[in-house]
Amino acid sequence: MQNYDYIRPARGDDAGRLLDCYNSANQVHKPEVRADGELETFKQIVKTDHVFLIEDQEIVLGWISYKVLSVYLLVTGLYVRKENQRVGIAQRLLNFAIDGTSGLGLSLCFLKVLKNAPWAISFYQKNGFVLLESDSDDPVMQREAELMVERTGFTKSKWSYLLYKKLKLEETTLLGHRGFDLWADGYDKDVRIGEESDTYPFAGYQRVLNTVYGIVRGRVGNVLDIGFGTGILTRRLYDDGYVITGIDFSKRMMEIAKEKMPQANLIQWDFTKGLPKILDASFDWIISTYAIHHLTDDQKKPLFLELMGYLKPGGAIVFGDVAFQSLRELEDARTKDHELWDEAEEYLVADEIKGIFPDWQVDFLKMSYCSGVLVIKK
């Protein structure tokens, strides 16, 4: 049976394959109401929206696109190839979008569906969505939905219905908001201040951690976390059934994390020296959040090569950190925050990594002006 668990972010060169999937999905409609898409439209979607896909041998089986506006998750597209429908792909993608934006404090999820697609309407209603036009059991949410339309312009049309879903508190708090312990002994205050004020180095911090979590949730397996800290992100994966191995140089961090993940394999080690020799496993995911910048660029290259050797086939390295697509973006951030900038830290730049390892696939997801998530695969 085909494995539909792996979900990855779309790249610019995926636009044509997204279009092909869209056109295939539209074959379920009558010829008089369907229309093929245009390539430029899908190139623009990849640029402006968060787009994730499921593929098999270079064929996109299904994809979802969404935006986050204020406290709203707007699903702008969800398509599955005609021959791959009704096997759970749409469900996986929808769950991925909601899980991947958890922790951002979102209140409602919205999407549009064609009026002549009753099977699609039924699918969303089974997932807790309500037609905006209907009499809702929750008039407060109905009114908030109407306000969302007024604020964002995300409206129905004569061809489509607008549906919405209330996001439960537990669905929107992967890490919580204020008052949770981000790291050990006082570091949490600095992180919260930076996150809330949108300043370097922690602007976009929660988005970074939640995006890493959402990507890794695409496939259950073994995880190696480099610099796991007190285990906030890793604990969630541990609770989800992942097998966790972690490396951190701080004894205090390890003590806190061990209380949360008693069965995890936690190793005290200075990863600036590479990986410990006692590692005897391979991993589906190797992750690191806000730790790799402690290495110099000269130290990063051999570590990246070493990490790649521990990946299982189809696995990926996922870094969330102060990171940039290009050196120009890094310099812009340095100029903006020249009084705060830590010159001792060397940050990830996606274009530079691609230059050093041209045979690797390096995808960059921008989280804020000074943060991002990199997904690296062979």
ABEGO torsion letter per residue (X at the ends): XBBAABBBBBBAAAAAAAAAAAAAAAAABBAAABBBBBAAAAAAAAAABBBBBBBBGGBBABBBBBBBBEABBBBABBBBBAAABGAGAAAAAAAAAAAAABGAGBABBBBBBBAABAAAAAAAAAAGBBBAABBBABAAAAAAAAAAAAAAGBBBBAABBBBBBBBBAAAABAAEBBGBBABBGGAAAAAAAAAAAGBOAABGAAAAAAAAAAAAAABBEBBBBBGAEAGAAAAAAAAAGBBBBBBBABAAAAAAAAAABAABBBBBBBAAAEBBAABABBBABBBBBGAAAABBAAAAAAAAAAAAAABBBGBBBBBBBBBBABAAAAAAAAAAAAAABBAABBBBBAAAAAAABAABBBBBBBABAABBBBBBBX
